[in-house]
């Protein structure tokens, strides 16, 4: 067929909601999309979202916006991290009768360290309060966003009860969408953190998530890591519709053959077969929040990456300690296997998950501990950190860091998530 007459590919983007419990996220998502996202019976009984819900809205230009309704409860911030990792933009929901609350602030901090800079703020429950209180809430929101990459985000007044302002929120989302761009994960293998696994009648084992990189087609072989189970793709749904392929940053469900759904766990990774190797160490560039405690060698923290969370030991590579409000190069030594790759966004929280320490991105997957006081290695890692999505930079950085060791194609592919070809 003539390629000039092929239908234009639909643009699909991911929007994540964030905000304090009971501030009206789920009700606003239902107004925008017509879908109630608290799908689990426990969520409906408790009146709160305990897992990542999903809904979809089509904008006037045909763009399909997949909305992740992520939880607002403090103990479930880890679920918000799993959703936020894939966001193109975020919708922060703040109730007009409360203003920003502690979890609002923590969610803003997490979005900021995850690199989400496109934001729309919905000031909800406007039918319950007067104009003076709404103006005060708007001032508090602006002050909260000022030190972040989301400063200046539009603030829209909305009532999910009356519908007032809902269309203005929809228009603001359309205006805030980042420009369409080429797939930044070209050259990488397919990777999708598992958000949920279950048995679907007539389909067998199904896993859902948002791919971080690459493409996957019907019939392709896959591997589930770190367990190293292998299987094959029976069918694919993207944004709840049948598809022949899944690509990065699309809400995806994969029906898999030769995989036991009962053994699937959140945080596992579906990947192109035979490339990645689980690891216990990564080098990461991390920005600590101004109000967080500093980190020293040997400190422990909780690492959130993809849909997984593991306890790690900290090794500061570029100094004696990592200071609040500063960016540092850290080696994170995990107490269980990690499945990650350079460029993956991450968040560090205290070991008991009570506070967020900071966040950043994976720079290097490590086969063994890096030697201390090696300025050449630190310099190479920092240079690499600025171009983590360029395949040539990943390759050259891998060779430079491993200059004193042998490295074949398989080893380089395993540590970079680049396709062996």
C-alpha positions as CSV (number, residue, x, y, z in Angstrom):
1,X,0.0,0.0,0.0
2,X,1.0,3.6,-0.6
3,X,2.5,4.8,2.7
4,X,1.3,8.3,2.1
5,X,-2.3,7.1,2.5
6,X,-1.7,5.2,5.7
7,X,-3.9,6.5,8.5
8,X,-2.1,8.8,10.9
9,X,-1.0,7.1,14.1
10,X,-3.1,8.2,17.1
11,X,-1.1,10.1,19.7
12,X,-1.4,8.6,23.1
13,X,-0.2,10.2,26.3
14,X,-0.3,9.4,30.0
15,X,-1.7,11.8,32.6
16,X,-1.4,11.0,36.3
17,X,-3.5,12.5,39.1
18,X,-2.0,13.3,42.5
19,X,-3.2,14.9,45.7
20,X,-4.3,14.4,49.3
21,X,-7.0,11.8,50.2
22,X,-10.6,13.0,49.9
23,X,-9.7,16.0,47.7
24,X,-11.8,14.7,44.9
25,X,-9.4,13.1,42.4
26,X,-11.6,10.1,41.5
27,X,-14.7,12.2,41.2
28,X,-13.0,14.7,38.9
29,X,-11.6,11.8,36.7
30,X,-15.2,10.5,36.4
31,X,-16.4,13.9,35.3
32,X,-13.6,14.2,32.7
33,X,-13.9,10.6,31.3
34,X,-17.2,9.1,32.4
35,X,-15.2,6.2,34.0
36,X,-15.2,5.4,37.7
37,X,-11.6,4.3,38.5
38,X,-12.1,2.9,42.0
39,X,-12.7,-0.5,40.4
40,X,-11.7,-2.8,43.3
41,X,-14.5,-3.7,45.8
42,X,-12.2,-2.8,48.6
43,X,-11.7,0.7,47.1
44,X,-15.5,1.2,46.7
45,X,-16.1,0.0,50.3
46,X,-13.5,2.2,51.8
47,X,-14.1,5.2,49.5
48,X,-10.5,5.5,48.4
49,X,-8.3,4.4,45.6
50,X,-5.8,1.8,46.8
51,X,-4.4,0.8,43.4
52,X,-3.7,2.6,40.1
53,X,-7.1,3.1,38.4
54,X,-7.4,3.9,34.7
55,X,-9.7,6.0,32.5
56,X,-9.4,7.6,29.1
57,X,-10.5,10.8,27.4
58,X,-10.1,11.8,23.7
59,X,-9.2,15.4,23.1
60,X,-10.6,17.5,20.2
61,X,-7.4,16.9,18.1
62,X,-7.8,13.1,18.5
63,X,-5.1,12.7,21.2
64,X,-6.0,9.9,23.6
65,X,-5.2,10.8,27.2
66,X,-4.9,7.9,29.5
67,X,-5.5,9.0,33.1
68,X,-3.9,7.1,36.0
69,X,-5.9,7.8,39.2
70,X,-3.1,7.2,41.7
71,X,-3.8,7.0,45.5
72,X,-3.6,9.9,47.9
73,X,-3.1,7.9,51.1
74,X,0.3,8.4,52.7
75,X,1.1,4.7,53.1
76,X,0.4,4.1,49.4
77,X,2.8,6.7,48.0
78,X,4.8,3.8,46.4
79,X,1.8,3.2,44.1
80,X,1.9,6.9,43.1
81,X,5.6,6.5,42.2
82,X,4.7,3.5,39.9
83,X,2.2,5.6,38.0
84,X,4.2,8.8,38.0
85,X,7.2,7.2,36.4
86,X,5.3,7.0,33.1
87,X,3.6,10.4,33.2
88,X,3.8,12.9,30.4
89,X,2.0,15.4,32.6
90,X,0.2,15.5,35.9
91,X,-3.1,16.7,37.3
92,X,-2.7,17.9,40.9
93,X,-6.0,18.0,42.7
94,X,-6.4,20.3,45.7
95,X,-9.6,20.8,47.7
96,X,-10.7,24.4,48.0
97,X,-11.9,23.9,51.6
98,X,-8.5,22.4,52.7
99,X,-5.8,23.8,50.5
100,X,-2.5,22.0,50.2
101,X,-2.1,19.2,52.8
102,X,1.0,17.2,53.8
103,X,0.4,14.5,51.2
104,X,-0.2,17.2,48.6
105,X,3.3,18.5,49.4
106,X,4.9,15.1,49.3
107,X,3.3,14.3,45.9
108,X,4.5,17.6,44.5
109,X,8.0,16.7,45.7
110,X,7.8,13.3,44.1
111,X,6.6,14.6,40.8
112,X,9.4,17.2,40.8
113,X,12.2,14.7,41.5
114,X,10.7,12.3,38.9
115,X,11.1,15.1,36.3
116,X,7.4,15.8,35.7
117,X,7.3,19.5,34.7
118,X,4.0,19.7,32.9
119,X,1.2,20.2,35.4
120,X,-2.4,21.3,35.6
121,X,-3.9,22.1,39.1
122,X,-7.6,21.5,39.7
123,X,-8.9,23.4,42.7
124,X,-12.0,21.3,43.6
125,X,-15.0,21.6,45.8
126,X,-15.5,25.2,44.9
127,X,-19.2,24.9,45.5
128,X,-18.5,24.5,49.2
129,X,-16.4,27.6,50.0
130,X,-16.3,31.3,49.3
131,X,-14.1,33.3,47.0
132,X,-11.8,34.5,49.7
133,X,-10.9,31.0,50.8
134,X,-10.3,29.9,47.2
135,X,-7.9,32.8,46.6
136,X,-6.0,31.8,49.8
137,X,-5.7,28.2,48.5
138,X,-4.5,29.4,45.1
139,X,-1.7,31.5,46.8
140,X,-0.6,28.5,48.9
141,X,-0.5,26.3,45.7
142,X,1.6,28.9,43.9
143,X,4.1,29.1,46.8
144,X,4.2,25.3,46.9
145,X,5.1,25.0,43.2
146,X,7.5,28.0,43.0
147,X,10.7,26.1,43.9
148,X,9.9,23.2,41.5
149,X,10.0,22.7,37.7
150,X,6.2,23.0,37.8
151,X,6.1,26.7,38.8
152,X,3.5,28.8,36.9
153,X,1.2,25.8,36.3
154,X,-2.4,26.9,35.6
155,X,-4.9,26.6,38.5
156,X,-8.5,25.9,37.5
157,X,-11.5,26.2,39.8
158,X,-13.8,23.2,39.4
159,X,-16.7,21.5,41.1
160,X,-17.2,17.8,40.3
161,X,-20.7,18.0,41.8
162,X,-22.1,20.8,39.5
163,X,-19.7,20.3,36.6
164,X,-18.5,23.9,36.7
165,X,-15.0,24.3,35.4
166,X,-14.7,20.7,34.1
167,X,-14.3,21.8,30.5
168,X,-11.8,24.4,31.5
169,X,-9.7,21.6,33.1
170,X,-10.0,19.6,29.9
171,X,-8.8,22.6,27.8
172,X,-5.9,23.2,30.2
173,X,-4.8,19.6,29.9
174,X,-4.8,19.9,26.1
175,X,-2.7,23.1,26.3
176,X,-0.2,21.6,28.7
177,X,0.6,18.5,26.7
178,X,4.3,18.4,25.7
179,X,5.0,18.6,22.0
180,X,4.8,15.2,20.1
181,X,8.3,13.8,19.8
182,X,10.1,10.7,18.4
183,X,10.2,7.7,20.6
184,X,13.1,8.5,23.0
185,X,13.6,4.7,23.6
186,X,14.6,3.8,20.1
187,X,17.2,1.1,20.1
188,X,16.1,-0.3,23.5
189,X,14.5,-3.6,24.2
190,X,10.9,-3.8,25.4
191,X,10.5,-3.4,29.2
192,X,7.3,-3.2,31.2
193,X,7.0,-3.2,35.0
194,X,4.1,-5.3,36.1
195,X,1.4,-3.3,37.9
196,X,-1.1,-6.1,38.0
197,X,-1.3,-9.8,37.1
198,X,-4.5,-11.9,36.9
199,X,-6.3,-14.6,35.0
200,X,-8.7,-13.5,32.3
201,X,-11.4,-15.9,31.0
202,X,-10.4,-17.2,27.6
203,X,-7.1,-15.3,27.7
204,X,-5.1,-17.0,30.5
205,X,-2.4,-15.0,32.3
206,X,-2.7,-11.2,31.8
207,X,-0.2,-8.6,33.0
208,X,-0.9,-4.8,32.8
209,X,1.5,-1.9,33.0
210,X,3.0,1.0,31.1
211,X,6.1,0.0,29.0
212,X,9.2,2.0,29.7
213,X,10.9,1.3,26.4
214,X,10.9,-0.5,23.1
215,X,8.2,-2.3,21.2
216,X,6.5,-5.7,21.5
217,X,4.4,-7.6,19.0
218,X,1.9,-10.4,19.0
219,X,3.7,-13.7,19.0
220,X,7.0,-12.3,20.4
221,X,8.9,-14.2,23.1
222,X,9.2,-12.5,26.5
223,X,10.9,-13.1,29.8
224,X,9.6,-12.2,33.2
225,X,12.3,-11.0,35.5
226,X,13.9,-11.4,38.0
227,X,12.3,-14.9,38.0
228,X,13.6,-15.7,34.5
229,X,10.3,-17.2,33.3
230,X,9.8,-17.3,29.6
231,X,6.6,-17.1,27.6
232,X,5.0,-15.7,24.5
233,X,2.6,-12.9,23.7
234,X,-0.9,-14.3,22.8
235,X,-2.6,-10.9,22.4
236,X,-2.2,-7.2,23.2
237,X,-4.5,-4.4,24.3
238,X,-3.4,-0.8,24.3
239,X,-5.6,1.7,26.0
240,X,-8.2,-1.1,26.3
241,X,-8.3,-1.8,22.6
242,X,-6.9,-4.7,20.6
243,X,-3.5,-3.9,19.1
244,X,-0.8,-5.7,17.1
245,X,2.0,-4.1,19.1
246,X,2.7,-2.4,22.4
247,X,5.1,0.6,22.6
248,X,6.7,2.8,25.3
249,X,4.4,5.0,27.4
250,X,1.1,3.3,26.5
251,X,-1.2,1.7,29.0
252,X,-0.9,-2.0,28.0
253,X,-2.3,-5.4,28.8
254,X,-0.5,-8.5,27.6
255,X,-2.1,-12.0,27.5
256,X,0.8,-14.4,27.9
257,X,1.1,-18.1,27.2
258,X,3.3,-20.5,29.3
259,X,3.1,-18.1,32.3
260,X,1.3,-18.8,35.6
261,X,-0.7,-15.8,36.7
262,X,-0.7,-16.9,40.3
263,X,3.0,-16.4,40.5
264,X,3.1,-12.9,39.0
265,X,3.9,-10.2,41.4
266,X,3.8,-6.4,41.2
267,X,7.3,-5.0,40.5
268,X,8.3,-7.9,38.2
269,X,9.3,-6.8,34.7
270,X,8.2,-8.2,31.3
271,X,11.1,-7.8,28.9
272,X,12.5,-8.9,25.5
273,X,13.7,-12.4,26.1
274,X,17.4,-13.2,26.8
275,X,18.9,-9.7,27.2
276,X,18.5,-8.2,30.7
277,X,20.2,-9.6,33.8
278,X,19.0,-8.7,37.3
279,X,21.5,-6.8,39.4
280,X,22.1,-5.8,43.0
281,X,23.8,-2.5,42.4
282,X,23.2,0.7,40.3
283,X,24.9,4.1,40.1
284,X,22.3,6.9,40.3
285,X,22.2,10.7,40.1
286,X,20.0,11.7,43.0
287,X,18.7,15.2,44.1
288,X,17.9,15.3,47.8
289,X,15.0,17.4,48.8
290,X,15.9,20.6,50.8
291,X,14.0,19.4,53.9
292,X,15.3,15.8,53.8
293,X,18.1,14.4,56.0
294,X,21.6,14.1,54.5
295,X,22.9,10.7,53.5
296,X,26.2,9.1,54.6
297,X,28.0,5.9,53.5
298,X,26.1,2.9,54.8
299,X,22.8,4.6,55.4
300,X,19.7,2.6,54.3
301,X,16.8,3.8,52.3
302,X,13.8,2.5,50.4
303,X,14.2,2.7,46.6
304,X,11.2,3.0,44.3
305,X,11.9,2.3,40.6
306,X,9.3,1.2,38.1
307,X,6.6,-0.7,40.1
308,X,9.2,-2.2,42.5
309,X,10.4,-1.1,45.9
310,X,13.5,-2.5,47.6
311,X,15.7,-1.6,50.6
312,X,19.1,-0.3,49.6
313,X,22.4,0.6,51.2
314,X,23.8,4.0,50.2
315,X,27.4,4.6,49.0
316,X,28.2,8.3,48.2
317,X,30.5,8.3,45.2
318,X,31.3,12.1,44.9
319,X,32.0,13.1,48.5
320,X,31.8,12.1,52.2
321,X,28.1,12.7,52.4
322,X,25.1,13.7,50.3
323,X,23.7,17.0,51.5
324,X,20.0,18.1,51.5
325,X,19.1,20.3,48.5
326,X,22.0,19.1,46.4
327,X,22.5,16.5,43.6
328,X,24.9,13.7,44.2
329,X,26.2,10.5,42.5
330,X,25.2,7.5,44.6
331,X,25.8,3.8,44.4
332,X,22.7,2.0,45.6
333,X,23.3,-1.6,46.9
334,X,20.0,-3.5,46.9
335,X,19.2,-6.3,49.3
336,X,17.3,-8.2,46.5
337,X,17.5,-8.3,42.7
338,X,16.7,-5.2,40.7
339,X,15.6,-5.1,37.1
340,X,16.3,-1.6,35.8
341,X,18.3,0.3,33.1
342,X,20.0,3.6,32.6
343,X,17.6,6.5,32.4
344,X,14.9,4.9,34.7
345,X,13.5,7.5,37.1
346,X,13.6,6.6,40.8
347,X,12.6,7.9,44.2
348,X,14.4,7.4,47.5
349,X,12.3,7.3,50.7
350,X,13.3,6.6,54.3
351,X,13.6,2.9,55.1
352,X,10.3,3.0,57.0
353,X,8.6,4.8,54.1
354,X,7.6,7.7,56.2
355,X,9.3,10.5,54.2
356,X,10.6,11.2,50.8
357,X,14.4,11.8,50.6
358,X,14.8,12.7,47.0
359,X,14.9,11.2,43.5
360,X,16.6,11.1,40.2
361,X,17.6,8.5,37.6
362,X,19.7,5.3,37.1
363,X,23.0,6.1,35.4
364,X,24.7,2.7,35.3
365,X,23.7,-0.9,36.2
366,X,26.7,-2.3,38.0
367,X,28.1,-5.9,38.0
368,X,30.1,-5.2,41.2
369,X,30.8,-2.4,43.6
370,X,32.6,0.7,42.3
371,X,36.0,1.5,43.9
372,X,35.9,4.5,46.2
373,X,38.0,7.7,45.3
374,X,38.2,7.1,41.6
375,X,37.6,10.5,40.1
376,X,37.9,9.2,36.6
377,X,34.9,6.8,37.1
378,X,32.8,9.6,38.8
379,X,33.7,12.0,35.9
380,X,32.6,9.4,33.3
381,X,29.4,8.6,35.1
382,X,28.5,12.3,35.4
383,X,29.2,12.9,31.7
384,X,27.0,9.9,30.9
385,X,24.2,11.1,33.1
386,X,23.5,14.1,30.8
387,X,22.8,11.9,27.8
388,X,21.2,8.8,29.1
389,X,18.7,8.4,26.2
390,X,21.4,8.4,23.5
391,X,22.4,4.8,22.5
392,X,25.9,5.9,21.4
393,X,26.5,7.6,24.7
394,X,25.3,4.5,26.6
395,X,27.7,2.3,24.6
396,X,30.7,4.5,24.9
397,X,30.1,5.1,28.6
398,X,29.8,1.4,29.2
399,X,33.1,0.8,27.5
400,X,34.9,3.6,29.3
401,X,33.7,2.5,32.7
402,X,34.6,-1.1,32.0
403,X,37.9,-0.2,30.3
404,X,39.9,-2.6,32.3
405,X,37.5,-5.6,31.8
406,X,36.4,-7.6,28.9
407,X,32.9,-6.8,27.7
408,X,31.0,-8.6,24.9
409,X,27.8,-7.6,23.2
410,X,25.6,-9.6,25.5
411,X,27.1,-7.9,28.6
412,X,26.7,-4.4,27.2
413,X,23.1,-5.1,26.2
414,X,22.3,-6.4,29.6
415,X,23.6,-3.3,31.4
416,X,22.1,-0.8,28.9
417,X,18.8,-2.4,27.8
418,X,19.9,-1.7,24.2
419,X,18.9,-4.3,21.6
420,X,21.9,-6.6,20.8
421,X,21.7,-5.6,17.2
